Amino acid sequence: MKYVKRPVEIEAFRYDGDMMDSDGEWYVPDWAVEAYENGVLFYKDAGELYVKTLEGDLHVSVGAYIVRGVKGEIYPCRADIFQKTYVTVQEPVFGYCPYCGKEMEE
């Protein structure tokens, strides 16, 4: 059997090697700041970023996406996998799919 993922909306940002600017201001989503403050996102091994998950601590490579899933879970996703799996959600326009922009049939 073949399967297709259901269209679920997630939040994510691309990790560029830091989460604060040179003035110490956060430039990532609030949920990522909260995850850092709660120890879910953390640095170890000479400044490498990790995510604490049910499967253990997962390394976040520079350029990877950090995703907050439908249940609030946080996990890293390689950029190539992310780009094949997700599309940017567009603002809804009546009669058009918010995920792909195609005209919807009635």
C-alpha positions as CSV (number, residue, x, y, z in Angstrom):
1,M,0.0,0.0,0.0
2,K,1.0,3.6,-0.6
3,Y,0.4,6.4,1.8
4,V,0.4,10.2,1.6
5,K,1.0,12.5,4.6
6,R,-2.1,14.4,5.8
7,P,-1.7,18.1,5.3
8,V,-0.9,19.3,8.8
9,E,0.4,22.8,9.7
10,I,3.7,23.0,11.6
11,E,6.0,25.8,12.6
12,A,9.7,25.8,11.9
13,F,12.8,28.0,11.4
14,R,16.1,27.4,9.7
15,Y,19.0,27.2,12.2
16,D,21.8,29.4,11.1
17,G,24.3,28.5,14.0
18,D,22.8,30.9,16.6
19,M,19.5,32.0,18.0
20,M,20.5,35.5,19.2
21,D,21.9,38.5,17.4
22,S,25.1,40.3,18.5
23,D,23.1,42.5,20.9
24,G,21.7,39.4,22.7
25,E,18.2,39.7,21.2
26,W,16.4,36.5,20.2
27,Y,15.5,36.3,16.5
28,V,13.8,32.9,16.6
29,P,10.1,32.1,17.4
30,D,8.9,32.5,21.0
31,W,8.3,28.7,21.2
32,A,12.0,28.2,20.5
33,V,13.1,30.6,23.2
34,E,10.8,28.8,25.6
35,A,12.2,25.5,24.6
36,Y,15.7,26.8,25.2
37,E,14.8,28.2,28.6
38,N,13.2,24.9,29.5
39,G,16.2,22.9,28.4
40,V,14.6,21.2,25.4
41,L,17.0,23.1,23.1
42,F,20.5,23.2,24.6
43,Y,24.1,23.6,23.7
44,K,26.9,21.1,24.5
45,D,30.0,19.7,22.8
46,A,31.7,23.0,22.1
47,G,28.6,25.0,21.4
48,E,26.7,22.5,19.2
49,L,22.9,22.7,19.5
50,Y,20.8,19.7,20.5
51,V,17.1,19.0,21.0
52,K,15.9,16.8,23.8
53,T,13.3,14.3,22.3
54,L,11.7,11.1,23.4
55,E,14.3,9.3,21.2
56,G,17.1,11.0,23.0
57,D,19.2,14.1,22.4
58,L,19.4,14.9,18.6
59,H,22.0,17.2,17.1
60,V,20.9,20.2,15.1
61,S,23.2,20.9,12.1
62,V,23.6,24.4,10.9
63,G,21.2,24.8,8.0
64,A,18.7,22.3,9.4
65,Y,15.2,23.2,10.3
66,I,13.9,23.1,13.9
67,V,10.3,22.0,13.7
68,R,7.4,22.3,16.2
69,G,5.0,19.6,15.4
70,V,1.2,19.3,15.7
71,K,1.5,18.2,19.4
72,G,4.1,20.8,20.3
73,E,7.0,18.4,20.0
74,I,10.3,19.9,18.8
75,Y,12.7,18.1,16.5
76,P,15.4,18.8,13.9
77,C,14.9,18.1,10.2
78,R,17.6,18.1,7.6
79,A,17.0,20.9,5.0
80,D,16.7,18.5,2.0
81,I,14.0,16.4,3.8
82,F,12.2,19.6,5.0
83,Q,12.1,21.0,1.5
84,K,10.7,17.8,0.0
85,T,8.1,17.4,2.8
86,Y,6.8,20.9,3.6
87,V,5.6,24.0,1.7
88,T,5.0,27.5,3.0
89,V,1.4,28.0,4.0
90,Q,-0.1,30.9,2.0
91,E,-2.8,33.3,3.4
92,P,-6.1,31.7,2.6
93,V,-7.8,33.0,-0.5
94,F,-11.3,31.8,-1.1
95,G,-11.4,29.0,-3.7
96,Y,-7.7,28.2,-3.6
97,C,-5.7,25.6,-1.6
98,P,-3.7,27.3,1.1
99,Y,-0.9,24.7,0.8
100,C,-0.3,24.6,-2.9
101,G,-2.2,27.6,-4.3
102,K,-4.1,25.6,-6.8
103,E,-7.7,26.5,-7.6
104,M,-10.1,24.2,-5.6
105,E,-12.9,22.5,-7.4
106,E,-16.4,22.9,-5.9
